[in-house]
């Protein structure tokens, strides 16, 4: 997919806190999609980032979790409807600092 990368003149975006500091891991929609594909919720969110052309490096202090996040990622195929649904999720406000206010 072309993702947002192509829309911004080839600038590569990186997801800062792509799992919304864990908030989206328990979101009902994410859980349903994860269950449908038999993968952990984090994999669904990482795959969504990849599909959007966003570099995604979820933070974890557990090395096994890094491997879990990447395991089967290439095999996971989210449908167009699932991607649109995930794109429309509201994670309850900003997760980190607002990049529009950084000077």
N, C-alpha and C positions, 0 to 999 in steps of 0.2 A: 504494500500500500504506500501511497505517497505521503500520507500523514501531514502534520503541520509543517514539517521541515521544508517542503517545497514551497509552501505559502510565504515563507519568510526569507527568501533569497539564499537558501542553502545553509542558513545558520542552524547548528545542531543544538536542540534543546535537551536539557537534562531534568528529569523529574526530581525535584527536591521534596523529600518526604512522600514518595509515590504511594505509600500505603496509608497516607493521612494519619501518620503516627499511630497506626493500628486501628483507628476508628472505623475504617471501611472493612476490616477483616470480619466484623460481626454484622455488617449490614445485610438485611434479609435478601436483597437482590443478589449481592455478591455470593452469599451462601448458597442460594438456589442454583446459580450458574456453576459454582464450584462442584456442587453435588451432581448436577447434570453431566459434568465432564469427568467426575471422579478425581478431582485434583484439589489441593488446598486453596483456600480463598486468596492467599498471596499470589499464587500462580496466575489466577484470573486477572488480578490487578496489574501484575508485571506484564502479562501478555497484552492487556489493553494498552499499556504505555508503548510497548514495542509496535503494536498495530498503528499507533498514532505517530510513529517516527520519533518517539522521545526515548532518550537513553535513560535507563532506569536502574538505579543501584540502591535497592532497599537496605537500610541499615539493620544489622543484627549483631548481637554479641555471641551468637551461637554459630560456629562454622557449619554444623550440620544443616542449619536453617538456610544458609546460602545455597547449598546444594539442593535442598528441597525446593527452593524458589525457582531454580533453573532446570530441575529434573523434568523431562518431558515437555519443556516449554515449546520446542519446535513442533512437537506432535499436536499440541493444543490448538484447536481451530475454533475461534469464537465466530458465531454467525453475525451477519450484518445487524440483525435485530439486537443481539446481545451487546455488540459494540455500541450501538446507539443508546441502548438502555444504560450501559455503564457511563457513557459520555454525559447523560442527563442526571446522574446521581448528584445529590446535594450532600456534601459531607459536613454540613452544619457550620459553615463559616470558614474563615481562613485557617490554615493549619500552622503556618509559620508567619514570618514577616511578609509584608506586602511589597513585592518588587517594584510596584509603581511609585513607591515613596522613597526609594533609595536614590540618592543623588551622588 
